[in-house]
Amino acid sequence: MAWFTEFETYDVRFPTSLDLDGSDAMNTDPDYSAAYVILRTDAGDGLEGHGFAFTIGRGNDVQTTAIEALRDHVVGLPVEATLDDLGGFWKSLVHDSQLRWLGPEKGVMHMAIGAVVNAVWDLAAKRAGVPLWKLLADLTPEQLVDLVDFRYLTDALTRDEALDILRKAEGGRTEREAVLRERGYPAYTTTPGWLGYDDVKLVRLCQEAVADGFTQIKLKVGADLDDDIRRLRLARETVGPDIRIAIDANQRWDVPDAIRWVEALAPYDVWWVEEPTSPDDILGHAAIARGIAPIRVATGEHVQNRVVFKQLLQAEALAVMQIDSARVAGVNENIANLLLAAKFGVPVCPHAGGVGLCELVQHLSMFDYIAVSGSMDDRVIEYVDHLHEHFLDPVLIRDGHYVAPLRPGFGAEMDSETLTGFRFPGGKIWTDLTKESK
């Protein structure tokens, strides 16, 4: 019998603030970071589980410490029994009464659980010899619902309703998988839109996005209305009328400000506005959605659990669900989120700006297409052209589409040199920067 024997954490940070990559109205100087975990076993197969929680710099040490606090919940567990009951494993972490008090089911501890859960799924897919999207898509409806915690959801989605959604999607799975392998999954790019970029760079990157086959781009907004009008006008003039332009306020506004601001930008044919106000303000999102219709409200990057998503859907407060692979408690909770979206008929367009988020979330959207929603209509995955070179299985974009990954696992594994070189504060990149600043 094999056992989980090692649990190793890393505080990995990238100095993206030097070039203002990732900058927006609320996060002006982000250093994309990963609170990273590696799980090892004594199975003798050399396979490891890799996972992480995404942050933007300061506080990544706190997130890493939270992951480290889960060591005793994993080391010593039997590998096969754990992988055979990943629904039970999820509950063993999320339902721990003392850990739960720190949330419950939100914040740093919940994200730490997500990193560990995703690492276990990475190991499961590697042991199965398939990418995660394929591992999930081949499970039966009954196996899938066993992964989901329906506590707090049954007023909106019951186990039987979830089974019905999954059973209806069983027909055509094979055909949809063939389409996915041939065409990939539609993407949109945020690369042109960072708020710290000047107009020349904005125009150049918009031109490159269209040339690369993207049919949707996204611009950060919310710092200055006149600047936003100018930048959106430039983007629209550059890409033409047929390319969708979404905007992202990153929680900048109060409700009346959001409605006023979006109305001012509406002449440039805004496809959606993302995170227009606090991610916890469900009624505020609903008011904004009514106030700016037919422009859509998209949110989810900072939604902390399935319960908030449930309420946003019930309140008709969003038209686009943006799951994040590293915000909630891992794969299991995101399966619940995908099922909720399917129940309410809302498209899922994941958030993927940040180190490694593109690598992970593509698997969830591809699984959704094959086994849950059965559709790519009005569905796109965010793409940001940053830091992919640090991963063993970096995303591949072709003609504006994510190419389905084939390497076994969840795509979270970083190169070992990255883990040591960008480790904070003692990695070479950080010691060199410290020397330069003196």
N, C-alpha and C positions, 0 to 999 in steps of 0.2 A: 504494500500500500504506500502511495506517495503522499507527502505532506508539504504544506507551505512552510518553508524554513527561513527565508530571508525577506526583509522589508527595508528598502533603502530609499531615502528621500534626498532631493536636490532642490536648492533655491536657484533657479536658472533665470537670468535676466538678460535682455538685449537692449542696448542703448539707442532705441529708435527715436528718442526725443531729440537727438542731435540733428536729425533731418526733418523733424516734425511729422514723421510718418505716424498715422493714427490719431492726429490732432483733431479735436472737435471743440464745440462751444463750451463743454463742461470739463473736458480732459485735454488740457492745453499742452502738456509735455509728457506723454506716456512713454514709459519704457516697457515694451511688451515682455511679459514674464510668465514663467510656468512653475508652479509648485508641483514638483514631479516625484513620482513614486515608481519603483521597480519591485515586482514580486517575483521571488524565485522559489523553486521546489526542489525536492531530492529525487524527482522522477528519472533523472539521468538522460533526459531528452534535450537538454540545453535550452529549453523554451522558457521565456520570461513574460510576465505581464507588465505592460507599461501604461501609465495613466498620468493625468495632471489636471490641476485647476488653473485657469487663466486669470492673471491679474495684470495691472499696468505699472508695477514697480514697487513703491513703498507699500509695505504690508505683505509682500510675498513671503517674507520670513514668518509672519503670523500664520499665513495659509499653510505653509510647509509644516509648521509645528502642529497645526490641527490635523494634518494628514498623519504625521508621526504618532499622534495620540491614538490612532486606530491600529497600531502595530499588533497589540495583543488580541485584537479581534480577528486577526488573519493568521498570524504565525501559529502553527500547531494544528490548523484545520486540515482535514483530509481533502486532497485535491479532487478526486473523482466525485465524492459525495457532495462537495461544494458546487462543482460545475454541473452536477445533475439537479441541483435545486437552487438556481440563481434567484428565484423569487424569494425563497426562504433566507438566502444569504443577505439579500437587500433588506429584508425586514429585520434581520438580526442586528444590522447597523442602525437603521433609521428608527427602530422601535426600542433601542437601548434607552432605558428610562433616564439615566443620568446624562447621556449625550443629548438626548431629546430636549432636556431642560434648557440647553444652550440655544435652541431655536425657538419653538420646535419646528423642524423641517424647513429651515431657512438659514441664510447667513454662512459664515465661514465653515462651521461644522458640517452643514449640509453639502457644501461644495467639496469639502474634504472627503466625505462619503462618496460623492460622485467620482472623484479621482480614483478611489480604491475600487469602486464597482466597475468603472470603465477599464481599469487595469486587469481585473479578473475576466471581464469579457474579452479583452485583448488576448489573454492567455487561452481562453476557451476557443476562440477562432483559430489561433495558431495550432492548438492541439487537434482541431478538426481539419486543418489544412485548407481553410477557405477564408476569404475576407469576411468581415463581420456582416456586411449587408446580405451576403449569401447564406451565412449561418442562420440569421434571423428569418430570411425569406423562406427557408426550407422547413421551419418549424410549423407544426400544426396549429390551427386556431386554439385548440385546448392548451397546448404548450405555451403559446403566447399569453393567453389570459392568466395563466398561472404565474407569470412574471410580474403582473400588475397588482399593486395594492389599491383596491377599490374603496378603502376607507375614505370618507369625505366626498366621494364622487357619485354615490348612487342616486342622488337627487337629479343628476344630469346624465349619468352613464352607468348602467349596471353591467355585471359580468355577462348576463345573457345578451344584452344589446351589443356588447363588444364582440362576443362570439358570432353574432349575426353579421356584423360588419366584416369580420375576418372570413367567415364562410362565404359570404357573397363575393369576396375578392379572390377566393381560391380558383375559380374559373378564370383562365387567362394568365395565371402566374407565369407559365412557361413562355408564352408569347411575349409578355411584358419584359421578362428577363432578356429575351433575345433582342428586343428593341433597345433596352438599356445598354447591352453589350455593344450593339452596333452604333447607336447614336450618342450615348452618354446622357447626362442630365443637364438641363438648361442652367446657366449661370448668369449672374449679373455682377458688375464690378464696382467697387467703391474706390478703387485706386485713384481716379481723377479727383475725388471730392474732398480730400482732407483740408481742413480749414486753414492750415498753415501754409498751403501752397499759394504761390502768386498766380496772376491771371494767365501768364504765358505758359506756365506749367499745367494749369487747368486745361487750357485749350489743347495743348499738345497731347495730354493724356486722354482727353475726350476723343480726339482724332484716332489715337492708337486703339482705344477701346472699340470703336466702330470697325476699324480695319481688322481687328482680331475676332470679329464675329459676335460681339456682345450686342444684345438687343435691349439692354437696360443698364443704366448707370445710376449711381447715387451720389448726392452732394450733401456734405455737412452744412447745417445752417444754425442760426440762433444767436449768434454773437451781435450782429448789426444788420438791421433790415435793409438799409441801402446797399451794403456790401452783398447781401444775399440776392437782392434783385439783380444787381450787376452780374454776379457770378452765374446765376441761373439763366439770365439772358444770354451770356456768352456761351454757356453750355448748350442751350437750345439752338442758338445760331450755328454752333459747330456740328452738332449731331443730326440736325434736321428734325422734321415732324414725326418720323416713324419710330424713333428710339424712345423708349420709356425713360423718364427721369423721376427717380424717387428722391425724397429729401429726408434728412435725419437730424432731429433737434437734440438728441441725447439728453432728454429730460429737462431741457432748459426753461420751459415756459410754465406759467400759471395757465389755467383754463382759458380765460378771456384773451390773454396774450397769444395763445396758440391759435385760436380761431382768427384773430385779427391778422396775425403774421401769415398764416396759410392763405387767407383770402388775398393778401397782397401778392403772393407768389403764384396764385392760381392761373393767371394769364399765360404762364409758361408751361401749362399742361402737366401738372404734378400728378404722378401716378399714385404714390402714397406718401404719407408723412409718418415717420418712425419715431417712437418714443417722444411724443409731443409734451408729456408732462411726467410727473412722478410715476414710476412703474407700479407703485402700490395703490394709486388713485383710480380705482375701477370706475367709479361714477364720473370722475373727471374725464377719463377716456371716452366714456359713453356720451358725455355732453359735447366733447370735441367732435366725435364721430357724427353726431346730429348736426353740429354747427358748420362743418366743412363739406358735407356730402355734396356731390358724389366722389370727392377725393377720399381715398381710403385711409384708415388708421391702421398702422402696423406696429406691433410691439411684442416683446418677449425676451429680448436680450438680458434684461435684469429681472424677469419674472422668476420668483424664487421657488415655486413648486406648482404641482398640478392643480392645487386648489385655487390659486389665483387665476390660472388659465381657465379653469372651469367657470369662475365668476365673470371674467372678461367676456367669455362666450355667451353666458346666460344674459348678460347685460347688453349684448350687441355692441360692445365697446371696441371691438377690433374686427377688421375685415381680412387681415393677414396675420397668421400666427407665426412668430419668429422664435422657434425653439433654439436653445443653445446647448451644445454638447457638454459643456463644463460648468453650467450654472446650477442646474437641478441635480438630484442624486443619481446621475448616470443613466445608462441605457434603459433600465426598467422604467424609470419615471418618464422618460421621453417616449416610450411606447404608450404609456397612459396618455400623454399629451397628444400624440398622433391619433389615437383613438377618439379622444375628445373632439379634435378638429374634424375628423371624419363624421362623427355624429352630428355636428353642427354645420357641416358643409362648408367649412372655411379652409382655404388653401394654406399650406405650410411652406413658408419661405425662410429657411433658417438664417440666423445670424452666424457669421463666420469670420468677422474681422478680428484678428488676433493670432498670436502664435499657435499653430497647430489646430485651430478650430476648423479650418477648411478640411484638413486631413480627416478629422473625426466625423463632422456632421454630414459629409457626403454619404456615408454609410447609412445614416438614419433616413435621409430623403430617398435613397435608392430602395431601401426596405419598404418605406411607405408606398412608393410607386408600385412595387411588385405585389405586396401582400396586404396593404391597408386601404389606401384611397384608390389605387388603380389608375391614377391620373397624373399627368404633368401639366394640365391646363392652368395657366396663370401661376405656375410654380417655378421658382428659381432659387438657387442657392447662392448666397453671397460669396464673392471671391475677392481677395485682396492679395496682391502680388508681393508678399513680404515673408521672408524667413523660411520658405519651404525647403530650401537647400539643407536645412539642419535635420531633416527627417529621412529615415531609411526608405520610406515609401511616400515621396512627396506627391501632392495632387498634380494631375495632368489635365490641362485645359486645351481643348481642340475646338476651334470654330465656335467659341462662346459656350462650350459645354464641358462639364466634368466628365472625363473618361472614367468608366467604372474601374476601380482598383481591383487587382487580381491577387496581390500578395496576401498571404494569410495574416489575419490580425485586424486590429482596429485602426491602424495607421498612426498610432501615438508615439512610436519608438523613435527617439532622437539618436543621432550619431554620438558615440561615446566621447569623441573629442569636443563636441558641443557641450555635453554635460559637464566636462571638466573646465573647458576654456571660458564658458560663460557663467560658471557658478559664482554666485555673489556671496561675499565680496572678494574672495581670493582668487577667482579665475583670472587668466592672463589678460583678457579684454578689459577687466575692471581695474586690475593693478596698473595696466598701461595707461588707462584714462586718468587714474589718480596721479600718476607721475606727470602726465602732460598738464594737469591743472595746477601743478605746484610751480 
